[in-house]
Amino acid sequence: MSISNTLEKRIEDSVFRELSDNKKGIRKQFINLLHPYAYYGRDFYGGKRNPSLRVGMLPRITKRFMPNWINLGKIVRMIFDFPADQPLNPHFMHDIKEPLLGALSKMGTESYTDEWKDVRAQNDISDSIEASTDITVVMNKLLGLASDQHIIKSFEMIERKEIDEYIVVDLGTSVEGNTIIAHLNRIRSLAEQKRILPNYDNYVKVVLVDVDPRATFKAEERLYSLDLKPRQVESINTNFIDMPANNTLAMNYKGRINTFLSGAALIHVTDLEPTFKFLNYIASENSAFFIWDWHAMCFAGRYLRLAEDGEDKIVFQLNHGLDKKRSEIKLNLNEEISGELLSRLADVQMKTIFEIKEEYIPAIVANAIAWMGYWGFSVFNKEENKIIEKEIEGKPLSAYFKETFHRKIRSEKGFGFIDDFAVGMIWKNMMRGNLEPFYGVTPSSYNLIEGYGDDYARLMKNAGLNAVDISLDKFLKNSNRRDCFDFFDHRMSYAQKRVKDAMRFTFGCKNKDYFNGLFLPFVEGR
C-alpha cells in the first residue's frame, strides 16, 4: 500500500532539507550525485567565466526523466545512512521514490529564483536569445493570433452579461512582456475591426506573474507606453512552484480568469503537473490556455541513440564490481521504474541511453543550434538575413555539430550533450584556442540542462484539463486564419527557419466542449 499524501509531503519536505543547504543550494556530500558537472559551471577562460560551460544541476531535468540521470538509490542510502552491506528494501524504495522526486523537482525549480532576479538573465532574453534566433517575437505574435476566437467568444459573453470582465494571466512575463503585449495587441486589433466591443479597455484586467519584481515593473511600464489600455494591471512576484501558496491568485481570482498565457517560461518548472492542477483549480469554466515553448527530448538520458525498432526506450547500462562487467536493462519510455530496480541501481555505476525515434532529431538539432547563439558562437545578421558562425576544423559550428551528432547517435555509445557537445566540442576547442565567442565571454544566464522534453498536453490532461500539443508546422498547416500564414510567410527569417523545429504550442481548456469548438480546427485543419 502506498503512503498517504500527508506522509508523502512530510517525507518530501524532510528530504529537501537533507539535500539543501541554508541557501537552497546542494549540500557538499550530494554534489557528485546531483551536480556532477559543477566544475564546468565554475571554470574560467581568459580570466572570465566561460558561458559555454553553464551546465545546470541534474534536478533541473524534467521530473519525468530525472531518475534516468540521478541514482535515487544512492541518495536514499546516504540520506538514511543505510550501511553499504544492507540491501535496500524494494517496497521502501517504491514508497520513497515520489517524495524524493518531488523534493528534487522543488530544488531544481527553486534554483531559478535567484538566477531570474539577476539583471543579466532578463537581459539575455532580448540581447542573446532574440538576437541569435529571431524567434521569440514571431512565436508570441502567432500565439496572439491563435487567441482570436477565444477573445471574440469572451467578449460576446461580456455583451450578454454572463461575465463582467476579461482577466488574462501572463505566466513568466519577463522585462519585455512580449507575450502579454502580443495578446493585448490582438484585443486592440479586434476592437478596431469591430469584432469585439470598441470600449474593450473597460473590461480588460492583466495579471503579470514573474519571480522578478523588476520584470513585472518594466513590463507594466511597456503596456502603458504602448497605449494598450488594460483597465488594471496587477503584478504577482513568485516562482511558479510557489503559486499554490500565493493567496492573491487563489483568493482573488478563482473562477474568474479567462485566459492563461505563457511564452518560453514553463520550461523552467521541472514538475509541471502540480502547477497545472493549481491553474485548473483557479480557472473559470470557459478559460483557455495559450502556451508556446522550446521542446526537444534532449535530456531523457545522458546519451541519445537512434532506436533500431523505432520505439522509445530508456537503456540502463550497469557496471558491476571491480571488473566493471556491463549489463543493460531496457524499459519502454512510459514504463515505471520499479522499487526493485531502484534498489539494484543503488550500488552500481549507472549510465543511461535514451533510444530516440528519427522524428525527434529535427527538434533536438534545432535546440543545439539555438544554444550556439545563446553562447555567442553564432550571430544573426538581420540586414543580410544570414547567420554568421564560428568554425571548427574549417566547418561552420552547426555543420560540425550535425556531422558529430548524426554519427554518434548511430553508435553503440550514442551522443551526449554534456560529454560530446558542451565539453568535447565547445570546451576542448576553446581551451585549444580554436574557438571563441563573437561577443566575448560575458556570463550567460542559461544552462545547458533545462526542463526540455516533457509533453505539456499530457501533464495538463493529468491535471484534469483538455489539451493538445501542436508543432509550429502543424499549427501553420492547419490554421484557418489567413493572417497567421501571411505573418509567418513574410517574416520568416533564416534564423527562424534554423530553430523553428524546436518550437511547440500547447492549447488547453477546462471545458471539453469549449475546447473542441476552439482548438479542433488547429488539430484537424478544419
N, C-alpha and C positions, 0 to 999 in steps of 0.2 A: 504494500500500500504506500502510495506516495505521501510525502509530508504535506501538512496543511499550508495554506497560503501565508498565514501569520508566521509560522515557524520558518518557512522559506525566506520571508522578508528579514527575519531576525538573523538567520544564517548569512544572508546576502550582506547585511549591514556589518556583521561581525567579520566576515571575510574581507570586505572592503577596508575596514580599519586595519586588519592584519597586513594587507598588501600595501597600503598607502602610508606615507609619512605625513607629518602635520601640514605640509604644503601641498598635499594631494598629488605628490609625486610617487615614485615607486621605491619601496624600501630596498636598501642595498642588497639584501640577501636574495631578492627576487629579480634583480636586474637582468641576469643572464637568461632567465626564463621568459620575462615579459618585454625586455627591451634589448635583445642581443646585438642590435646594430647601433647602440647608443654612441659608440665611438665615431661612427660616420656622421652623426649629428653635431659632434663637437670639434671635428677636425678643422684645421686652419690651412688656408692656401694663400701664400703671399702676405701673411700677417693678418688676413681677414677670413671670416667664416665663408666656406665654400657652399653656395646654395645647392649644388647638385648632391650634397651629402645629407640632405634633410630626409632621413629615413625614420618614419614615425614608429612609436612603440606598438607592439602587437595588439594590445587591447583596442586600437583604433580600427582593426579589421572588423568588418561586419560580423555580428554575432553568429550568423548562420555558418560562417567559415572559420570562426575563431578556434574551435577545437582541432582544426587541421594544422594550426600553427603553434598553438600553446599546449604543452603537455600538462593537461589538467591533473593527471595522477601525481606527477612530481610536485605540483603546487600543493595539492592536498596533503601529501606526505610531509612536506615542510611545514605547512600551517599547523597541522595537528601533531607534529613531531612523532610520526609513526616510525618505529625502527626499520632499518633497511631490510632486515630479515623477516619482517612481518608482512605477509601478503595483504593487499588492500581488499576489503570486502566489496564485491561487485554491487550488492544491494545499497551499501553506503555510497558508493561512487555514483550510482544511478540517482539517489536522492540529492546528493550534493551538487550534481552537475549544473542544474538550472540556477540555483543560488550563486554558484561560483561564476557562471557565465554572466549572470545579472550584475555581479559586483565588478567583473572585468569590463563589461559594457559601460557601466556607470563611470568607471575610471577613465575609459577611453573618451567618452563624450565630454566629461567634465574637463578633460585636459585641454579642450579647445577654449575654455573661458578666458584664460589669461592671454592666450595667443591672439584671439579675436579682439581683445581690448587693446592690443598693440597697434599703434597707428600704421606700422608697416604692413600688417595683414590687410587692413582695409585699403590701403593704397595699392596693394598688389592687384586688386580686382581691376582697376582701371589702367594702372601703369604696366602691368605684366600680362594678366590673363586676356583682357580685351585687346591689348596691343599686339599680342602674339597670335591669337586665334581669330579675332574679329567675329566671334560667335555669340557672345552673351547678349548684345543688343538685339541681334536677329532673333534669338530664341525668346527673349522677353516680348518682342513685338508680335511674334507668332502666337505666343501664349495669350496675349491680349486679344488678338483676332479670334482665337478659338473660343473666347468667352462671350462673343456677341449675343448668341441666342439665349444664354443664361441671363445676361444683363437685361435683355428685352423682356424676358418672362418675369424677371424680378420686378421690373418697373410696371409691368401690367398688373402684378399683384398689388403694388402700391396704389395704382389708379383705382383698383377695385376695393381698396382699403382693407385688404386681407393682411397686409403688413404696413407699418408706418415709417420704415427706414430701410436703407441698404447699407449693411455693415460688411466691410471687407477686411480680412486679417491677412497681413503680409508676414510670412514666416521667414526670418532671415533677411532683414531689409537691406543691410549694408549702407555705407555712406552715400552711394549713388542713388539708391532707391529705384533702380531701373525697372524692377518687376512691377511694383505698385504704380509707377508712373505710366508704364505701358498700358496697364489696366484702366487707369483713370483717363488716359487719352482716348481709349475706346469709348468710355462712357460719354465723354465730351463730344466725340465724333458722331456717336449715335444720336445724341441730342440735336446736333447741328443738322443731321439728316432727317430730323423729325420722326425718328423711330422710337424714341422714348420721350419722357416729359422734358420740355425745354428748361424748366426750373429744377433740373436734376440735383443741383448743388444743395437744395434744401433738404435732401434726403440721404446724402452720402456721408457715412462716417468711416474713418480709416483707423485701424489699429495696427501699429508697427511693432513687431516683435524682433528684438535682436539683443544679444548678450551685451553689446557695447552701447552705452548711453550716447557716445559721440556719434555713432552711426545713425541712430534714430533722430537725433537732433539735426544732423546735416541733411538727412533725407526729408524731414519735415520742412526745413528751410527751402529745399528744392521744390517741393509740392506747391508751396505758395508762390515762389518766384516764377514758376511756370504757369501760374494762374489756373491751376486745376480745380480749385474751389471746393474741396471737401468741406462739409458743414462743420466737422470736428475731426481732429487728429489726436489720438492717444498713443503714447509710447509705453511699451512694457519691456523692461530690460531683464532678460532671463535666458539661461541656457535652455534649449529645447527639453532636455531631460528633466528640468525642474518645473516645467509648465504646470503639471498637475497640482503642484503645491502652491502655485501662484493664485491667490484668491481673486485677483482682478478678473481674469478670464472666466473662471468658474462661476463667480457670484454675479458679475455684471453683464455677462454676455451669453450665458447658457440659453440655448434655444432661439437666439436672435441673430446669429451670424449667417449671412447669405453666401459669402464666398471666402474660400481659403486659397491663397496664392503662395507659391514658393519657387524661386528660381535659383538653382545650384546651391542650395543651403542644407537640405535634409541629408545630404551625403555625409554630413559631419555628425550624424547620430548613429551609433553603432548598433543600437537595438530600437528600431522604429515602431515596433508593434504597440508598446505602451503609449507612445506619442499619438499614434493614430486612434487608439482606443479613447484617449482623452479628447481628441478633436471630434470624434464621433459623439462623445457624451455632450459636448457643448454646442454642436452644430444644430441648426434648425432643420426641419423636416425636408425642405427643398433647397438645402445648401449644396454647393458644388465645390469640388477641389480641382484646381488647375496647377499642375506641377511640371517643371522640367528639371532635368539633372543630368550630370555625367553618368555614364553607365558602361561597365565592362567587367567581366568576371576575372579581373587581373589577379586577385589575391585569394582565390579559392584554395590554392595550395602554394607551397614555396616554389614549386616548379609547375609549368604548364606543358602538357604533352598532347599531341593530337590523338584522339581516340580512334583506333582502327575500326571499331564496330559502330562508331557514330553515337555512342551512348555516354552521357556524362558520368564520370566516376571519380571518386577520391581513392587514391592508392597510398596506403601507409607502407613505407619502406622501413623495416626494423632491422637494426644491427644488434646482435646478441653476443654478450660475453667479450672476452679479450680478443678472440679471433674475428670478431665482428661479422659473424656469419649472418647473411642477409635473408630476410623473407619479406613477402608482400601480402598485405590484406587489402582487398578491393571492396568498396561499398558503392552502391548507387548514390547519386548526389543527395537524394531526399531520404535516404535510409538513416535511421537514428543510430548514433554511436552508442553502443550499449555500455552499461556499467562494467560488464565483464571485460570489454575491450579497453576501456579507460584504465582499469586495474592492471591489465597486461602492459599498457604503454608506460606505466609509471616508472618502470625500472629498465627501460631500453632507450637507445638512441633512436629518435623518430624523425623521418623526413617525409613530407607529403608531396604528391604529384596530383594535379587536377587534370584529368583527361578531358579535353575540350572537343566540342563539335567544330567543324570547319566554319560554321556560320558565325561563331563568336569572334573570329580573327579580325575582321574589319574594325570592330569596336575596340578591341584590345590594342591594335596598332594605332588607331586614332588617338587613344588616350596617351600613348607613349609619345606621339608626335606633339601633342599639346604640352606635355611635361618639358619637352625640349625648349619650347617657347617660354614657359614659366622660368626656367633656369637661365635663360639668356643665350642659348646656343642657336636659336633661330629668331629672326625678326621679320615682320610683315611690312613690306613697303606698299602702302595704300596707293600712292601716286602711280606706281608701275604695276600694281596688282600682282605682286610676286613675293615669294618667300626667299630670304637670303639666309643661308645656313652655314654654320661652321662645318669643317670637313674632317674626316678621319681616313687616313690612307688614301687621300685623293678623292674620296667619295663624300657627297653630302651626308650629314649625320643621319637623316631619316632613311636614306637608301642603305647606308651601312647597317642601321638597326634592322631594317626589314630583312636583309640578307641573313643576318645573325639569327633573328627570331625564327624565320621560316626554316632554317637549317636545324636549329636546336629543338624546336617543338616536335620534330620528326625523329629525334634521337631518343635513346633509352632514358637518358637523364632528364630531358626536357629543357625548357627555358625558364630561368629565374630572373624576375625583375630586379631583385636586390643584387644577387651574385653576378649575373651576366650583364645587366643594364647599368644600374647605378654605380656598382663597383667595377665590374670587369670592363665596361665600355667607357663610362664617363670618368670615374675617379682615376683609374690607372692611366688613361690618356692625359688627364690634367697633370698628374704627378710627373709624367714623362715630358711635359711641355708641348704635347701635341694638340692640346685643346684648351681654349679659354673662352669664357662667355663674352658676348658682344659688349654688354654694359657693365663690365667689371664683376666684382664678386659681392655685390650687395646681398645681404642675407634675404632669402625668400621666406615667406611665411608658410609655404606649402611643403608638406612632407610627401614622400613617395607613397607611403602607406596611408590610405584613406579608406572610407567605407564603401568603396566601389563593389558592385556585384550583386546586390540583392534586388529582388523584384518588388517594387513598391506596391503594385496592384495586389500581389499575393498577401503582403502584410496588411494592406487595407482591408482585404476580404476577411482575413483572420480577426480583424478588429471590428467586424460587423458592417463594413461599408461595401458598396458596389463600386468596382473599379476596373480599369483596363490600362495596360501599358501599351504605348504606341511609339514605334520608331519615327524619327523625323521623316524618313522617306515615305513611310506608310501614311503618316499624317497628311503630307502634301498630296500623295496619290489619291487618297480617299476623301479629302476635304471637298465639300461642295461650295466653298466660299472662294470666289474668284480673286478676292483681294489677297488671300493667302498665297496663291500662285504668283500673282503679279508682283507682290512684295518680294518674295523669295527669288524669283527669276531675275529681277532687276538688281537685286542687292547681293547676289551670291558671289562672294569673292573667292579667290584661290585659297586663301587661308581657311575660309569656312568649309570649302569642299574637303580639305585635308582632315578636318576633325569632326565633320558632321556625323559620321557613323557612331561616334561615342555619345550622341545626344538622344534623349528619350523623353517623351511626355507621359505623364500619368494623369488620367482624368477619373474623378470619382464623385459619387453622390450617396446620400443617406437613403433616399427614396428610390427603390428599384425602377418604378415606372418613370420617374423623372429622369433617372439615369439613361434608360432605354431611349426616351424621346430626345435627350440632349446629345448623347455621345455615340449611339449606334451608327449614325452617318459617318463618323470618323473611322469606325471599325469596319463597316461593311461597304463603304464607298457609295452610300445612297445619296 
